[in-house]
Amino acid sequence: MDILFLRDFRLETIIGLYEWERKAPQPILIDLEIGLYDHKAGHSDDIRDTIDYGKVAERIRAFAASQSFHLVETLGEHIADIVRNEFGAPWVRVTLRKLAIMRGVKELGIIIERGSRL
Ligand SMILES: Nc1nc2c(c(=O)[nH]1)N=C([C@H](O)[C@@H](O)CO)CN2
């Protein structure tokens, strides 16, 4: 299976359990891996035969800016749903990282994998 990826995709969203976290958006880093059904675009050179990662990034950025969640699990699940349901990916892995939010921890977050690898 071919996999499109975005690394260190930075967005801003309100996320967290605590009052101090919910006052303003905080930066989140996302690594997104998007499985493709086939490799047609590699032969056709046509964007209509694949998933446009620019459109995926735009959609996720807009979604995150318009929502607020308590848990990284919930944001990750929604992102996986968007990639699979709106862009038709058979498989997705979302790695979501909060930065310097806990003393002594550089990054923390979640890795969510949904769907099947072909
Ligand atoms: N499993 C989780 N545990 C925690 C989360 C989370 O999203 N999922 N979030 C927090 C706080 O918001 C944290 O980011 C700040 O200390 C704590 N535990």
The ligand as an ORCA input file, in Angstrom:
! r2SCAN-3c Opt
* xyz 0 1
  N      -5.145      9.832     28.326
  C      -5.053     11.174     28.500
  N      -4.570     11.644     29.652
  C      -4.487     12.972     29.845
  C      -4.898     13.869     28.854
  C      -5.395     13.338     27.637
  O      -5.779     14.070     26.686
  N      -5.469     11.995     27.497
  N      -4.786     15.224     29.067
  C      -4.298     15.710     30.200
  C      -4.124     17.154     30.373
  O      -4.965     17.898     29.553
  C      -2.634     17.429     30.118
  O      -2.387     17.603     28.735
  C      -2.087     18.564     30.888
  O      -1.405     18.077     32.002
  C      -3.866     14.860     31.285
  N      -3.999     13.452     31.012
*
